[in-house]
Amino acid sequence: MTAGTGTASASATQERTDTSSAPTGTPLLSVRNLSVHFPLKRGFIVQREVARVRAVEGISFDIYPGETLGLVGESGSGKTTAAKAVIQLRKPDSGSIMFDGQKLLGMSNSELRPIRRKMGMVFQDPYGSLNPRMRAGDIVGEPLKVHGLAESGDDYRTQVSALITTVGLSPGMAERYPNEFSGGQRQRLGVARAIAAKPSLLVLDEAVSALDVSIQAQILNLLQDLQDQYNLAYLFIAHDLSVVRHISDRVAVMYLGRIVETADSKDLYENPLHPYTQALLSAIPTPNPRLEQSRTRIILQGDLPSPMAPPSGCHFHTRCPIATEACSLTDPDLRQLAPNQAAACLLATGYDAAPSPASRV
């Protein structure tokens, strides 16, 4: 699936306010040089590694309290793998993850349990992520039991009713099973479960992509309301750039396991610097027919290369419309080319005088 092909909920959601200056203070989540590989092995008795899928390769980013970082890219770019590594559902091969001042890599499951209370995740499939044998109230209340957050049975039931009400459902629905809910209602249950333990970070993995456009708008508005109410930080993963624009403060663009551009949301959409980002944004349709006809669509040639054998040099050079011979020989690092905006491209140039490179990505 190609990123940026939808128009979902753009007109129905409230656009994020302009955040032209970089966040200050201490990041809630700090990821540095994160890599996740999947070894491919052969052999029945003695297995040996014959190849390695480089799903995520050396990515770095920060998320601050109350901030939304949008992570976008084509299917297969490594977004979900990166998210699972952040919350330790998948152990990284290398790199570092600092969450709320604590290093997560190397922690045992028992050491991670109190940390996981502060992290929640909403999955893409609103039905597959819910246990069909459990009632809605039990699904929402499970984190309360796991982390011992209810003082009594009455307190447990009160908290579950409050959570269900918070996400716009009736407390009477607590006795229903997942198959008795619509897709949007199931996703609301997923959100209620994710915030039950009062986390400070939510990872939203394609949380609205499986929903109808009108339902997407409702869920996005709910997420923004919850963020304002609880000062939540979001890692918002999507391939629909029109959705990301309306909920994200900053955006990171991934290609073949690497981050190729980062910027404040407004800057990225108005002045994309990396050719891949420009191609993604050109695929977003506009509601103005005259403007749509006058726009130039950038068509990328070929398919996404295999992460088992990525191209030499810049991984994007095999599809890049402006690539030169040097692009196949040199692997570019992220360079800050404009205030609060960086791109990993040898040929990209900024649109303004850029300050010295910052450590924040």
N, C-alpha and C positions, 0 to 999 in steps of 0.2 A: 504494500500500500504506500502511496506517495504522500508525503506530508503536505499539509496546507491545502487540501482539496475541498475542504468543507466550508460552510458559511454559518455553522451552527451558532445560534443564540447571540450573534454579534449585536443585533438590534435590541434584544430583550434583556441583556445584562448591562449593569452599570460599569463603564470603563474605569480602570484603575486611574487614580490621580497621578499626575506627572511627578516622577521621582528623579529629577535631573541630577541630584548629588548622590554620591556613593554613601551607603550605610556606614554609620560610625558605631564604635563600641566593640564588644567581643562577639564573634559569631557564635550562634547556638550550635551549628554544625560546620565543621571544617574538614574537608576531604582533600588529601594531597596524594598525587601520583598513584591513584587507585587503579589496579589491574586485576581483571578476572579472566582466567583462561580455563578452557575445558579440554583436557587431554583425550585424544582418541587412541585407543589401544587395540592391538590384535594379539591373537594367541589364545589357546584353550587352557593350557597348564601354566605356561610362563608367558605372561602378557608383557608386551613392550609398546612403548609410545611410538606411534607412527606419524602423528600430526597433532597440532594444537590449535584449537579455535580461540582466537584472541577477541573475546566478546567485548571486553573493556580494556583499554590500553592507556594508562597514565593520565587519567583525568583528575582535575582539581577544581574545586569550587567551594564557596562559603554560603551559608544561609543564616540570616540574622533573625532575632526574635520578631515575630509579627510580619515577616517578609515572605513573599512568594517568588520562588525561582522556578521558571518554566524550563523544562528539559524537552527539547523537540528533535525530531529527525525521522527518517524513513523507518519502516519496519525492518528490524535486523540491525539497527545502528547501535544497540547496546543499552537502550534507555532502561528497560525493565531489569536487566541484569545489574546495572549500576544501582538501581533503587533497592534491589534485594540485598546487595552487598552493604549498602548503607545501614539497613536495619538488621544485618547479620543473618538473614535467611539463607544467604550464600556467602561462604567464607572467601574473602579476597585472596589472591596470590601474593600481592604486595601492595605497598602504600600505607597510608595512615588515615584513620578516621577519629576525629575528636568530636565528642558530643557532650555539651554542657560541661566542658572542662575535663572530660575523662577519655582516655584512649580505649577504644573498643576492641581493636585487634589484639588477640591473645587472651581475651577474657573467656572464662568457662561459662557454661550455660547458667549455672547458679549465680555467677557474678553479673551476667547480663540481665537477669530477670528484673531487678529494680530499674535498670536502664530502659528496658523495653516498656516499662510502664509509662515512660515519658515519650514513647514513640508509637504512633498508630499508622495503620495502612488501610487504604480503601482500594479494592481490586477492580479490575476492568469488568469482569463478569458478575453482575449483581445477583445472579442465581447460583452460579457455581461456587461462589465464595461463602454461601450460607449452607449450613447443615440442614438438609431437608427433613431430618428426623427430630429437629429441635423446634420448639415454639419460638416466636419472635422475641418474647420477653426473656427467654433463656439465652438466646443468641446475644442480645444486647447486654445482658447482665453477666455473661461469662467472665469478662475482664474483672468485674467487681469481686467475683469468687476467687479467681486465680491470684489476684493481688491482695485479697483480704481487705477490701475497701468498704465493706458493709458491716456495721456494728451488730445488726440483728436482722431477723427476717423481715420485719416491718421496714427497717431502713433500706434493705435491699429492694423491696418492692417499690418503695417511694422513689429511690434513685432511678430504677428502671422506667417507671412511669414518667419521671421528669425528662429522662433522655429521649424517650419516644415522642414526648410532646415537643421537645426542643427541635427535633428534625421535621416537625410538621405533621406527625401522625397522631391518631387518637390512642390514648392509653388502653382502650378496649381491644385494640388490635394485638396486644401482647400475647393473646391466647391462640393466634392464628399461626399456621405453618407457612413457610416461604412460598409454596406454590399457590397460596391464596392471595398473594400480593402482585401488583403490576411491577414492571421493570423499574420504574422510578421509585416506587415505594420500597422495593428491595434495596435499591442503592441508598435510600434514606436510612434503612436499617443498618447497612454497612457503615454509614457515617456515624450513626448513633453508637455502634459497637466501638468504632475507632476512637471516639472521644470519651468513652465511658470512664477510663482511668485518668482522665484529665491530663492528656499529654501536652507537650510543648511543640512537638513536630508531627505533622501528618504527611505521609507519602501517598500521593494520589496517582495511582498507576492507570492511566486511561480511564479515569473514573466516570466520564460522561460519554465516551465514544460509542457505547453500545445502546445509547438511549435516543429517543426521538428528539428532534430539535427543541420543541417546546419544553420537554422534560429536562433537557440539558440546561436550559436557561434557569429552571427552578432549582436544580442542584447547584449550579454555579452561584446563584444568589444566596442559597443556603450556606455554601462554603464561605462566601464573603462575610455574611452575617456572623457566622461562628468565629471567623478570624478576628473580626472587630470586637466581638464579645469576650473572647478568651485569649487574645493576642497570640494566636497560633502561627507557627511558621509552616509553610507548605513547600514540598517538593512536588511540583505539578508536572506530570509526564503526559505528553500528548503528541499526536501527529497533526492535529488540526490547528494550524497557526492562528486562525481567526478566534478560536476559543482562548488560546494562550495569551493573545494580546489583551484580552479583557480581564484577565485575572492575575497576570504576572507583573511583578515589579521589575524583575530582571529575567533575562532569557539566556539559556545556553543551548547552542545548536550542536548536535552530535552527528558524526558521520563515521561509519565503520569503526565504532568503538572509541572514537576520540572526539573531544570538544574542539570545534573548528572556529567558533565565534561566541563571544559573550558580550552582552551590552544591557543597558537599561532598556526596558520594553519600548519606550517611545523612540529612542535612538535607533534600535535595531529595525523597527518597522519603517522608519522614515529614511534611514541611511544605512542599509545593509552593506557591509564591506566585503564579506567573503562571497565568492561566486556561487557556492552551494546555497548559502542563505538567500542570495538574490534569486536563484532558481526556485527555491521553495516559495518565496513570497510572490513570485510572478504567477504561481499556480492558484493563488487565492482569487476567486471571482469577486467582482464588485457589483453592487446593486444598480449602478448607473450604466445603462446600455451603451451610451456614447463613449464614456470613459473606458468601458470594457473593450470596445472595438479599437480604441486608440492605443491600448497597452500592448507592450511587447512581451510575449510569453517565451521564457527561456526553456527549451526542451533539452533535457539531459539525454545523452546518447548512452545506450547500453544499460546493463543492470548493475546493482550494487555488487562489487567484487566480493569474493569469498573471504571471510575473516580467517580462514585457515591459511590462505596465501595472499595477503594484502599486497597491493602494488608497491614497488619501490618508491622512495622519495615521498612526495605528497600523495597520500592515499586517494585523493580526489582527482589526480591529474589525468586519469584514463577517461574521465567524463567531463572534465572542465573545458568550457568553451574558450578560455584564454590561456591555457597551459602552454608552456614552452619546454624546451629540452631540459632546462635547469630544474623544472618542477619534478621530473622523474629521477633526479639525482639527489635532491636536497629535501630532507624532511623538516618542514618549517615548524617552529614553536609559536605559541600564542604571543603576538606582539601588540602592545597597546598603541593603537593608531589614532585614537580620538579619546576625549574625556569619557571615562567609564565604558570604553568599548575596545575590545581586543579581537584579533583575528589571526588564524594560523594560515597565512598565505604569503608567498614571496612577492606577489604582484599587487596585493591590496594596498591602497593608500588611504590615509585618513581624510576626513573632510574638515578638520580643524587642527590647530596646533595641539599636539598631545603632550601631557605631562610625562614625567619619567615613569617607566613601567612599575606598576603596583603589584604587590604580592597577591592581592585579592583577585580572584577570578570569578 
